[in-house]
Amino acid sequence: MRSRPCAPRSSHDTRRDLYAAAAATLLVTAAVLIGRHIQFTRHTLFVHWPPVFAEWDPHVGPGTPAAVLLAAATVAYGPPLAARLPWRALLPASWAASTAWILSLALVDGWHQGIAVRLTTREEYLRVIGRFHDIPATLRDFTHHIVSGTPSPWPAHVAGHPPGATLTFVLLDRIGLRGGGWAGMWCVILGATACVAVLVAVRALTDEALARRAAPFLVLAPAAVWLGTSADAYFAAVAAWSLALLALALTRRSLPWAAASGLLLGLTGYLSYGLTLIALIGAAVLLLGRDGVRARPALLLALLAGLAVVPVAFTLAGFNWWTAYHLLVTRYYQGVGGTRPYGYWVWANLACTALITGPATAAGLHRTATSLARRPDPAGVRLAVLVSAALLALLIADLSGMSKAETERIWLPFAMWLLPVCAYLPRPRAWLSAQAVLALLLNHLLLTGW
């Protein structure tokens, strides 16, 4: 599939792009103004700078010069390099650039505040490592400490995720990579690979031209503000690679890739309960790669075999996923989740998504609808199907009521699959500039909690 990307250049389409970006800006503005009113009058949002979990704190830091230079360089040279580099060189270059962008933004807050303590002071995984001295026994006992009021309840983030999340950091500690610095860098380095995984999947399922046009936008995403440092960056990478390997398995008809995809899909469900919705994007990948399944039905068997490994291992170890999830729902409503107003967050969460994906993605989503309606280009339609599945997963998560606030990090695994719509846009440098400016403003005006 080598068709040219769909990027109409009429002034009419450009105006519609700008209208879409303006609508996203208005949504964010409304979320800020209404959110501040609710928080200051009712104190029910539990965020100081709604809709994101952050404090107003204009500042610069050690990472500021590097972030500005990287943004300028990516805007100037990203599109032509993405078009000309050999594919095998483009992937590591994208990973390196994404890593540098994430790190430079994180270091605006300094090494200690920006990276070393985030997974200790906020997400709490490192605080409970000592309770995993006997891993099998801890897994058997895990569900007994989820609900508040039980003996020694888990901290909120540990209770809010299956034990695969915490177990990752336990194993890092066991091999000598101890402390917040190593944990933070683990999330940054792996999180940066998510953009590579999305590129691999887009190329396999649509065409190379679209993937190349999307590459600079995946690198320079405003989501990088929260990819460094949050465990959700690690979750996003695992989820993204599970889908990328599935795309490769279907297009190359490879049983090993199918089994590896299933293995990572199973792991994804044991990192975060909400990431079971990644299955919707997986269904879109299967739909787009259905010719591979028809030619080699054994691919599905390999996928299912790989998918069973992690759930079977945790179940045999004594952890019951379904029991834990139902207990989590109870814990969620015992905390601030039971107080935060659904009527605000059900739309303010979408404002958080507009912030982490940027105005270019809003414009690209407008073009996605156009591509599905007009069907001018097969590759463009296939990309629209993939992105629409990600958007559907995000909307279901939103309507569930289990994602009230903090979605700027929680929805990173879904947001990564919205960014490729920027491939539809003409004049990429202008839109990349808007993405970069937004990320720099967010990181320098706010002190984010994640």
MARSE-988433 format. One record per residue (C-alpha): residue number from 1; residue in three letters; x, y, z. Coordinates in Angstrom, 3 decimals, decimal comma, padded with zeros to 6 digits. Example, Ala and Ser with C-alpha at 12.3 -4.5 7.8 and 13.67 -1.06 7.14 Angstrom:
% residues 2
R pos code X Y Z
R 1 ALA 012,300 -004,500 007,800 .
R 2 SER 013,670 -001,060 007,140 .
% end
This chain:
% residues 450
R pos code X Y Z
R 1 MET 000,000 000,000 000,000 .
R 2 ARG 001,851 003,085 -001,222 .
R 3 SER -000,850 005,609 -001,970 .
R 4 ARG -000,254 009,285 -001,315 .
R 5 PRO -001,669 010,665 001,965 .
R 6 CYS -004,953 012,426 001,879 .
R 7 ALA -004,244 016,093 002,595 .
R 8 PRO -006,607 018,388 000,675 .
R 9 ARG -005,187 021,886 000,345 .
R 10 SER -008,217 024,015 -000,391 .
R 11 SER -008,759 027,161 001,653 .
R 12 HIS -012,170 025,756 002,602 .
R 13 ASP -010,563 022,706 004,256 .
R 14 THR -007,943 024,876 005,934 .
R 15 ARG -010,648 027,059 007,461 .
R 16 ARG -012,363 023,956 008,795 .
R 17 ASP -009,059 022,810 010,302 .
R 18 LEU -008,781 026,134 012,098 .
R 19 TYR -012,385 025,940 013,262 .
R 20 ALA -011,693 022,484 014,749 .
R 21 ALA -008,593 023,768 016,544 .
R 22 ALA -010,554 026,781 017,785 .
R 23 ALA -013,319 024,521 019,086 .
R 24 ALA -010,742 022,513 021,050 .
R 25 THR -009,360 025,772 022,457 .
R 26 LEU -012,833 026,890 023,525 .
R 27 LEU -013,427 023,508 025,186 .
R 28 VAL -010,225 023,862 027,209 .
R 29 THR -011,035 027,484 028,106 .
R 30 ALA -014,502 026,506 029,324 .
R 31 ALA -013,049 023,640 031,357 .
R 32 VAL -010,573 026,004 033,007 .
R 33 LEU -013,069 028,765 033,813 .
R 34 ILE -015,955 026,565 034,913 .
R 35 GLY -013,606 024,200 036,717 .
R 36 ARG -011,993 026,986 038,733 .
R 37 HIS -015,431 028,279 039,716 .
R 38 ILE -016,537 024,829 040,889 .
R 39 GLN -013,313 024,177 042,762 .
R 40 PHE -013,231 027,547 044,527 .
R 41 THR -016,917 027,501 045,463 .
R 42 ARG -017,639 023,814 046,092 .
R 43 HIS -014,134 022,297 046,459 .
R 44 THR -015,264 019,070 044,790 .
R 45 LEU -012,819 018,766 041,886 .
R 46 PHE -009,674 018,121 043,955 .
R 47 VAL -007,428 019,728 041,349 .
R 48 HIS -005,988 023,223 041,750 .
R 49 TRP -005,802 024,119 038,052 .
R 50 PRO -008,683 022,284 036,412 .
R 51 PRO -009,027 020,394 034,231 .
R 52 VAL -005,461 019,107 034,766 .
R 53 PHE -003,854 018,023 038,026 .
R 54 ALA -001,403 020,896 038,369 .
R 55 GLU -000,488 024,124 040,140 .
R 56 TRP -000,117 027,523 038,480 .
R 57 ASP 003,637 028,102 038,763 .
R 58 PRO 005,388 030,007 035,943 .
R 59 HIS 009,013 028,856 035,959 .
R 60 VAL 012,046 027,882 033,893 .
R 61 GLY 014,616 025,226 034,642 .
R 62 PRO 017,638 023,253 033,443 .
R 63 GLY 015,654 021,632 030,645 .
R 64 THR 014,306 024,884 029,196 .
R 65 PRO 017,092 025,636 026,636 .
R 66 ALA 017,154 022,048 025,383 .
R 67 ALA 013,350 021,912 025,097 .
R 68 VAL 013,209 025,127 023,074 .
R 69 LEU 016,048 024,031 020,778 .
R 70 LEU 014,554 020,576 020,249 .
R 71 ALA 011,172 022,076 019,434 .
R 72 ALA 012,680 024,496 016,920 .
R 73 ALA 014,814 021,787 015,324 .
R 74 THR 011,903 019,366 015,017 .
R 75 VAL 009,673 022,018 013,458 .
R 76 ALA 012,385 023,033 010,976 .
R 77 TYR 013,866 019,664 010,079 .
R 78 GLY 011,368 017,056 011,265 .
R 79 PRO 009,092 016,887 008,188 .
R 80 PRO 011,885 016,724 005,556 .
R 81 LEU 013,899 014,216 007,582 .
R 82 ALA 010,836 012,051 008,129 .
R 83 ALA 010,249 012,081 004,378 .
R 84 ARG 013,846 011,257 003,381 .
R 85 LEU 015,396 009,029 006,015 .
R 86 PRO 015,421 005,296 005,296 .
R 87 TRP 012,617 003,654 007,230 .
R 88 ARG 015,002 001,668 009,409 .
R 89 ALA 016,781 004,883 010,350 .
R 90 LEU 013,560 006,835 010,907 .
R 91 LEU 012,385 004,562 013,721 .
R 92 PRO 015,431 004,906 016,017 .
R 93 ALA 015,661 008,600 015,131 .
R 94 SER 012,053 009,077 016,202 .
R 95 TRP 012,673 007,222 019,449 .
R 96 ALA 015,793 009,273 020,206 .
R 97 ALA 014,041 012,554 019,429 .
R 98 SER 011,000 011,575 021,501 .
R 99 THR 013,203 010,586 024,440 .
R 100 ALA 015,095 013,878 024,255 .
R 101 TRP 011,851 015,882 024,057 .
R 102 ILE 010,312 014,075 027,036 .
R 103 LEU 013,477 014,407 029,114 .
R 104 SER 014,010 018,073 028,313 .
R 105 LEU 010,456 018,906 029,358 .
R 106 ALA 010,771 016,856 032,552 .
R 107 LEU 014,052 018,572 033,409 .
R 108 VAL 012,381 021,980 033,297 .
R 109 ASP 011,422 021,009 036,860 .
R 110 GLY 014,929 019,693 037,581 .
R 111 TRP 016,139 016,115 038,009 .
R 112 HIS 014,773 015,650 041,527 .
R 113 GLN 011,328 017,187 041,088 .
R 114 GLY 010,946 016,324 037,421 .
R 115 ILE 012,031 012,682 037,431 .
R 116 ALA 013,506 011,206 040,608 .
R 117 VAL 010,577 011,601 043,025 .
R 118 ARG 007,511 011,484 040,772 .
R 119 LEU 006,917 007,739 041,113 .
R 120 THR 007,482 007,911 044,873 .
R 121 THR 005,585 011,003 045,969 .
R 122 ARG 002,677 010,823 043,498 .
R 123 GLU 002,136 007,338 042,119 .
R 124 GLU 003,334 005,498 045,228 .
R 125 TYR 004,483 002,275 043,564 .
R 126 LEU 007,952 002,492 045,083 .
R 127 ARG 006,571 002,941 048,587 .
R 128 VAL 005,273 -000,621 048,795 .
R 129 ILE 008,242 -002,542 047,376 .
R 130 GLY 009,064 -003,852 050,859 .
R 131 ARG 005,660 -005,546 051,047 .
R 132 PHE 006,588 -007,740 048,062 .
R 133 HIS 009,425 -009,611 049,789 .
R 134 ASP 007,406 -012,795 049,152 .
R 135 ILE 005,869 -012,127 045,739 .
R 136 PRO 003,566 -015,198 045,510 .
R 137 ALA 002,196 -014,563 049,000 .
R 138 THR 001,657 -010,867 048,261 .
R 139 LEU -000,215 -011,671 045,048 .
R 140 ARG -002,473 -014,122 046,892 .
R 141 ASP -003,191 -011,460 049,502 .
R 142 PHE -003,386 -008,483 047,129 .
R 143 THR -007,178 -008,165 046,942 .
R 144 HIS -007,492 -008,125 050,751 .
R 145 HIS -005,945 -004,648 050,895 .
R 146 ILE -007,725 -002,811 048,076 .
R 147 VAL -010,744 -001,368 049,890 .
R 148 SER -010,209 001,432 052,420 .
R 149 GLY -010,772 000,225 055,962 .
R 150 THR -009,108 -003,143 055,422 .
R 151 PRO -005,888 -003,889 057,324 .
R 152 SER -002,923 -002,042 055,756 .
R 153 PRO -004,787 -000,832 052,637 .
R 154 TRP -002,701 -000,236 049,552 .
R 155 PRO -001,996 003,387 048,566 .
R 156 ALA -004,434 004,729 045,977 .
R 157 HIS -002,383 004,041 042,855 .
R 158 VAL -001,315 000,561 043,938 .
R 159 ALA -004,913 -000,326 044,807 .
R 160 GLY -006,118 001,234 041,569 .
R 161 HIS -004,092 -001,048 039,303 .
R 162 PRO -003,582 -004,786 038,943 .
R 163 PRO -000,354 -005,935 040,609 .
R 164 GLY 001,518 -006,142 037,305 .
R 165 ALA 002,136 -002,400 037,578 .
R 166 THR 003,725 -002,500 041,026 .
R 167 LEU 005,457 -005,803 040,306 .
R 168 THR 007,378 -004,142 037,477 .
R 169 PHE 009,031 -001,745 039,911 .
R 170 VAL 009,582 -004,532 042,429 .
R 171 LEU 011,523 -006,486 039,792 .
R 172 LEU 013,529 -003,395 038,825 .
R 173 ASP 014,480 -003,063 042,491 .
R 174 ARG 015,438 -006,751 042,650 .
R 175 ILE 017,895 -006,416 039,762 .
R 176 GLY 019,555 -003,403 041,357 .
R 177 LEU 017,761 -000,536 039,587 .
R 178 ARG 016,499 000,948 042,823 .
R 179 GLY 014,902 004,288 043,545 .
R 180 GLY 012,892 006,921 041,755 .
R 181 GLY 015,609 007,877 039,282 .
R 182 TRP 015,835 004,418 037,730 .
R 183 ALA 012,056 003,969 037,822 .
R 184 GLY 011,556 007,363 036,214 .
R 185 MET 014,042 006,675 033,438 .
R 186 TRP 012,446 003,267 032,829 .
R 187 CYS 009,129 005,026 032,168 .
R 188 VAL 010,698 007,757 030,015 .
R 189 ILE 012,784 005,445 027,833 .
R 190 LEU 010,030 002,894 027,336 .
R 191 GLY 007,349 005,553 027,032 .
R 192 ALA 009,270 007,157 024,166 .
R 193 THR 009,086 003,885 022,232 .
R 194 ALA 005,294 004,239 022,032 .
R 195 CYS 005,677 006,665 019,143 .
R 196 VAL 007,781 004,063 017,286 .
R 197 ALA 005,169 001,378 017,886 .
R 198 VAL 002,413 003,602 016,494 .
R 199 LEU 004,540 004,374 013,431 .
R 200 VAL 005,133 000,660 012,841 .
R 201 ALA 001,405 -000,068 013,059 .
R 202 VAL 000,380 002,865 010,837 .
R 203 ARG 002,874 001,835 008,148 .
R 204 ALA 001,761 -001,802 008,281 .
R 205 LEU -001,966 -001,055 008,173 .
R 206 THR -002,128 002,061 005,979 .
R 207 ASP 000,974 003,112 004,067 .
R 208 GLU 004,479 004,405 004,624 .
R 209 ALA 003,751 007,924 003,400 .
R 210 LEU 001,140 008,483 006,104 .
R 211 ALA 003,434 007,079 008,782 .
R 212 ARG 006,251 009,385 007,681 .
R 213 ARG 003,982 012,431 007,806 .
R 214 ALA 002,796 011,431 011,284 .
R 215 ALA 006,302 010,891 012,700 .
R 216 PRO 007,179 014,498 013,693 .
R 217 PHE 003,792 014,911 015,383 .
R 218 LEU 004,257 011,739 017,421 .
R 219 VAL 007,686 012,968 018,492 .
R 220 LEU 006,635 016,514 019,383 .
R 221 ALA 003,353 015,639 021,081 .
R 222 PRO 002,225 017,785 024,028 .
R 223 ALA 001,602 014,434 025,738 .
R 224 ALA 005,369 014,391 026,359 .
R 225 VAL 004,714 016,672 029,348 .
R 226 TRP 003,090 013,670 031,074 .
R 227 LEU 005,159 010,925 029,474 .
R 228 GLY 007,959 012,111 031,747 .
R 229 THR 007,563 010,879 034,370 .
R 230 SER 004,483 008,686 034,827 .
R 231 ALA 003,950 004,943 034,993 .
R 232 ASP 001,221 005,496 032,405 .
R 233 ALA 004,007 006,201 029,893 .
R 234 TYR 005,225 002,643 030,469 .
R 235 PHE 001,657 001,338 030,162 .
R 236 ALA 001,221 003,275 026,906 .
R 237 ALA 004,344 001,689 025,448 .
R 238 VAL 003,307 -001,869 026,326 .
R 239 ALA -000,169 -001,299 024,880 .
R 240 ALA 001,226 000,333 021,734 .
R 241 TRP 003,684 -002,483 021,057 .
R 242 SER 000,982 -005,106 021,570 .
R 243 LEU -000,985 -003,481 018,730 .
R 244 ALA 002,077 -002,848 016,559 .
R 245 LEU 003,122 -006,499 016,807 .
R 246 LEU -000,434 -007,539 015,971 .
R 247 ALA -000,336 -005,359 012,861 .
R 248 LEU 002,983 -006,926 011,841 .
R 249 ALA 001,662 -010,421 012,549 .
R 250 LEU -001,338 -009,892 010,281 .
R 251 THR 000,457 -008,173 007,422 .
R 252 ARG 003,474 -010,522 007,480 .
R 253 ARG 001,435 -013,570 008,521 .
R 254 SER 003,869 -014,325 011,324 .
R 255 LEU 002,931 -016,722 014,140 .
R 256 PRO 005,750 -015,527 016,475 .
R 257 TRP 004,635 -011,900 016,128 .
R 258 ALA 001,036 -012,950 016,842 .
R 259 ALA 002,067 -014,814 019,998 .
R 260 ALA 004,225 -011,873 021,154 .
R 261 SER 001,320 -009,512 020,541 .
R 262 GLY -000,970 -011,688 022,636 .
R 263 LEU 001,606 -011,813 025,428 .
R 264 LEU 001,812 -008,008 025,581 .
R 265 LEU -001,966 -007,636 025,317 .
R 266 GLY -002,321 -009,915 028,322 .
R 267 LEU 000,285 -007,922 030,231 .
R 268 THR -001,519 -004,677 029,344 .
R 269 GLY -004,632 -005,863 031,155 .
R 270 TYR -002,568 -006,550 034,275 .
R 271 LEU -000,982 -003,101 034,265 .
R 272 SER -004,236 -001,125 034,276 .
R 273 TYR -007,858 -002,244 034,434 .
R 274 GLY -008,971 000,502 032,050 .
R 275 LEU -006,560 -000,644 029,374 .
R 276 THR -008,793 -003,593 028,582 .
R 277 LEU -010,401 -001,016 026,253 .
R 278 ILE -007,286 -001,324 024,085 .
R 279 ALA -009,111 -004,391 022,771 .
R 280 LEU -011,279 -001,995 020,706 .
R 281 ILE -008,199 -000,740 018,865 .
R 282 GLY -007,056 -004,340 018,580 .
R 283 ALA -010,383 -005,176 016,936 .
R 284 ALA -009,777 -002,398 014,398 .
R 285 VAL -006,315 -003,823 013,705 .
R 286 LEU -007,858 -007,266 013,144 .
R 287 LEU -010,445 -005,739 010,818 .
R 288 LEU -007,805 -003,940 008,778 .
R 289 GLY -005,576 -007,013 008,695 .
R 290 ARG -008,338 -009,547 008,085 .
R 291 ASP -006,707 -010,767 004,852 .
R 292 GLY -003,856 -012,114 006,939 .
R 293 VAL -006,250 -014,029 009,179 .
R 294 ARG -008,078 -015,461 006,175 .
R 295 ALA -004,803 -016,603 004,639 .
R 296 ARG -003,476 -018,044 007,902 .
R 297 PRO -006,159 -018,748 010,536 .
R 298 ALA -003,489 -020,111 012,885 .
R 299 LEU -002,579 -016,480 013,608 .
R 300 LEU -005,629 -016,210 015,848 .
R 301 LEU -004,632 -019,341 017,737 .
R 302 ALA -001,129 -017,954 018,288 .
R 303 LEU -002,612 -014,636 019,419 .
R 304 LEU -004,946 -016,340 021,907 .
R 305 ALA -002,162 -018,602 023,182 .
R 306 GLY 000,036 -015,598 023,894 .
R 307 LEU -002,889 -013,705 025,379 .
R 308 ALA -003,520 -016,464 027,924 .
R 309 VAL -000,006 -016,513 029,400 .
R 310 VAL -000,109 -013,525 031,771 .
R 311 PRO -003,710 -014,033 033,014 .
R 312 VAL -003,025 -017,722 033,679 .
R 313 ALA 000,221 -016,935 035,503 .
R 314 PHE -001,404 -014,345 037,784 .
R 315 THR -004,454 -016,558 038,395 .
R 316 LEU -002,278 -019,523 039,350 .
R 317 ALA -000,345 -017,195 041,658 .
R 318 GLY -003,616 -016,446 043,459 .
R 319 PHE -004,651 -013,049 042,051 .
R 320 ASN -008,252 -012,801 040,812 .
R 321 TRP -008,580 -009,960 038,277 .
R 322 TRP -012,388 -009,736 038,379 .
R 323 THR -012,573 -009,748 042,176 .
R 324 ALA -009,906 -007,059 042,332 .
R 325 TYR -011,703 -004,886 039,777 .
R 326 HIS -014,993 -004,982 041,699 .
R 327 LEU -013,159 -004,106 044,908 .
R 328 LEU -011,446 -001,251 043,081 .
R 329 VAL -014,839 000,207 042,114 .
R 330 THR -015,706 000,269 045,819 .
R 331 ARG -012,360 001,920 046,666 .
R 332 TYR -012,817 004,453 043,857 .
R 333 TYR -016,102 005,712 045,266 .
R 334 GLN -014,715 005,711 048,811 .
R 335 GLY -012,184 008,337 047,722 .
R 336 VAL -012,361 011,539 045,716 .
R 337 GLY -013,827 009,613 042,781 .
R 338 GLY -017,083 009,470 044,680 .
R 339 THR -017,088 013,258 045,207 .
R 340 ARG -015,829 014,606 041,900 .
R 341 PRO -018,878 015,664 039,842 .
R 342 TYR -019,543 013,472 036,825 .
R 343 GLY -021,400 016,321 035,096 .
R 344 TYR -018,199 018,364 034,894 .
R 345 TRP -015,604 015,667 034,252 .
R 346 VAL -017,547 013,877 031,534 .
R 347 TRP -016,709 016,759 029,202 .
R 348 ALA -013,691 018,268 030,995 .
R 349 ASN -011,850 014,970 030,513 .
R 350 LEU -012,093 015,657 026,781 .
R 351 ALA -010,483 019,044 027,385 .
R 352 CYS -007,565 017,185 029,009 .
R 353 THR -007,326 015,080 025,855 .
R 354 ALA -007,297 018,230 023,727 .
R 355 LEU -004,344 019,458 025,789 .
R 356 ILE -002,245 016,306 025,531 .
R 357 THR -002,896 015,828 021,818 .
R 358 GLY -002,827 019,492 020,789 .
R 359 PRO -004,628 021,651 018,217 .
R 360 ALA -003,153 019,720 015,284 .
R 361 THR -004,941 016,573 016,426 .
R 362 ALA -008,236 018,445 016,680 .
R 363 ALA -007,769 019,595 013,080 .
R 364 GLY -006,765 016,091 012,043 .
R 365 LEU -009,872 014,591 013,618 .
R 366 HIS -011,945 016,890 011,434 .
R 367 ARG -010,128 015,449 008,424 .
R 368 THR -010,719 011,933 009,760 .
R 369 ALA -014,456 012,478 009,522 .
R 370 THR -013,993 013,852 006,008 .
R 371 SER -011,914 010,850 005,009 .
R 372 LEU -014,550 008,411 006,232 .
R 373 ALA -017,349 010,330 004,510 .
R 374 ARG -015,695 010,945 001,140 .
R 375 ARG -013,349 007,937 001,018 .
R 376 PRO -010,961 009,667 -001,412 .
R 377 ASP -007,959 007,550 -000,466 .
R 378 PRO -007,899 003,908 000,780 .
R 379 ALA -004,902 004,442 003,071 .
R 380 GLY -006,524 007,535 004,563 .
R 381 VAL -009,723 005,598 005,254 .
R 382 ARG -007,771 002,814 006,947 .
R 383 LEU -006,042 005,338 009,184 .
R 384 ALA -009,424 006,887 009,974 .
R 385 VAL -010,749 003,476 011,067 .
R 386 LEU -007,762 002,946 013,376 .
R 387 VAL -008,051 006,395 014,943 .
R 388 SER -011,832 006,121 015,293 .
R 389 ALA -011,394 002,920 017,317 .
R 390 ALA -009,026 004,759 019,675 .
R 391 LEU -011,511 007,617 019,998 .
R 392 LEU -014,321 005,157 020,739 .
R 393 ALA -012,242 003,502 023,478 .
R 394 LEU -011,530 006,897 025,010 .
R 395 LEU -015,209 007,901 024,938 .
R 396 ILE -016,280 004,654 026,622 .
R 397 ALA -013,688 005,234 029,336 .
R 398 ASP -015,094 008,735 029,731 .
R 399 LEU -018,732 007,686 029,974 .
R 400 SER -017,905 004,922 032,468 .
R 401 GLY -017,376 007,472 035,230 .
R 402 MET -014,230 005,643 036,328 .
R 403 SER -011,984 008,293 034,763 .
R 404 LYS -012,941 011,507 036,524 .
R 405 ALA -009,890 013,803 036,375 .
R 406 GLU -006,197 013,085 035,847 .
R 407 THR -006,931 011,764 032,370 .
R 408 GLU -004,024 013,804 031,022 .
R 409 ARG -001,901 010,839 032,133 .
R 410 ILE -004,457 008,007 032,453 .
R 411 TRP -005,471 008,303 028,795 .
R 412 LEU -001,946 008,482 027,376 .
R 413 PRO -002,260 004,939 025,932 .
R 414 PHE -005,305 006,048 023,901 .
R 415 ALA -004,010 009,523 023,046 .
R 416 MET -000,978 008,079 021,245 .
R 417 TRP -003,344 006,552 018,687 .
R 418 LEU -005,094 009,858 018,005 .
R 419 LEU -001,887 011,684 017,030 .
R 420 PRO -001,439 009,981 013,605 .
R 421 VAL -004,406 011,982 012,278 .
R 422 CYS -001,966 014,883 011,992 .
R 423 ALA -000,657 013,107 008,878 .
R 424 TYR -003,709 014,447 007,049 .
R 425 LEU -002,689 018,061 007,550 .
R 426 PRO -001,002 020,285 004,964 .
R 427 ARG 001,648 022,811 006,094 .
R 428 PRO 002,997 020,530 008,850 .
R 429 ARG 005,499 023,078 010,152 .
R 430 ALA 002,755 025,486 011,178 .
R 431 TRP 000,866 022,779 013,044 .
R 432 LEU 004,056 021,401 014,602 .
R 433 SER 004,809 024,899 015,873 .
R 434 ALA 001,401 025,038 017,543 .
R 435 GLN 002,012 021,640 019,164 .
R 436 ALA 005,441 022,676 020,444 .
R 437 VAL 004,263 026,024 021,799 .
R 438 LEU 001,422 024,346 023,679 .
R 439 ALA 003,769 021,784 025,277 .
R 440 LEU 006,281 024,464 026,268 .
R 441 LEU 003,579 026,681 027,772 .
R 442 LEU 002,062 023,805 029,733 .
R 443 ASN 005,404 022,766 031,151 .
R 444 HIS 006,610 026,286 031,994 .
R 445 LEU 003,381 027,786 033,328 .
R 446 LEU 002,144 024,800 035,325 .
R 447 LEU 003,796 022,550 037,856 .
R 448 THR 002,149 019,289 036,896 .
R 449 GLY 001,416 016,635 039,483 .
R 450 TRP 002,527 013,833 037,186 .
% end
